[in-house]
Amino acid sequence: MNWCIHQTIMIQHLKVSSVSNSSVLQIGTAGSIRSLSNLYNTGGYVEPTPELGASPTNPVSLVPLPAPT
């Protein structure tokens, strides 16, 4: 059986508020999705970020998540 599919997509306005490292934005159909990850130092930082964890100077603490069911 042969399928012939024609598709037309017209996008007037597309707003993406956030794209993270594992996000996929797909418009239309695709035979395969190839991942691409780019890391840019747009702030001109020269030192690594501090480790996460609660401390007197960093009140952020990690929240334990329940195991998946």
Secondary structure in CASP SS format (residue, H / E / C, confidence):
PFRMAT SS
TARGET T0000
AUTHOR 0000-0000-0000
METHOD secondary structure of the structure
MODEL  1
M C 1.00
N C 1.00
W C 1.00
C C 1.00
I C 1.00
H C 1.00
Q C 1.00
T C 1.00
I C 1.00
M C 1.00
I C 1.00
Q C 1.00
H C 1.00
L C 1.00
K C 1.00
V C 1.00
S C 1.00
S C 1.00
V C 1.00
S C 1.00
N C 1.00
S C 1.00
S C 1.00
V C 1.00
L C 1.00
Q C 1.00
I C 1.00
G C 1.00
T C 1.00
A C 1.00
G C 1.00
S C 1.00
I C 1.00
R C 1.00
S C 1.00
L C 1.00
S C 1.00
N C 1.00
L C 1.00
Y C 1.00
N C 1.00
T C 1.00
G C 1.00
G C 1.00
Y C 1.00
V C 1.00
E C 1.00
P C 1.00
T C 1.00
P C 1.00
E C 1.00
L C 1.00
G C 1.00
A C 1.00
S C 1.00
P C 1.00
T C 1.00
N C 1.00
P C 1.00
V C 1.00
S C 1.00
L C 1.00
V C 1.00
P C 1.00
L C 1.00
P C 1.00
A C 1.00
P C 1.00
T C 1.00
END
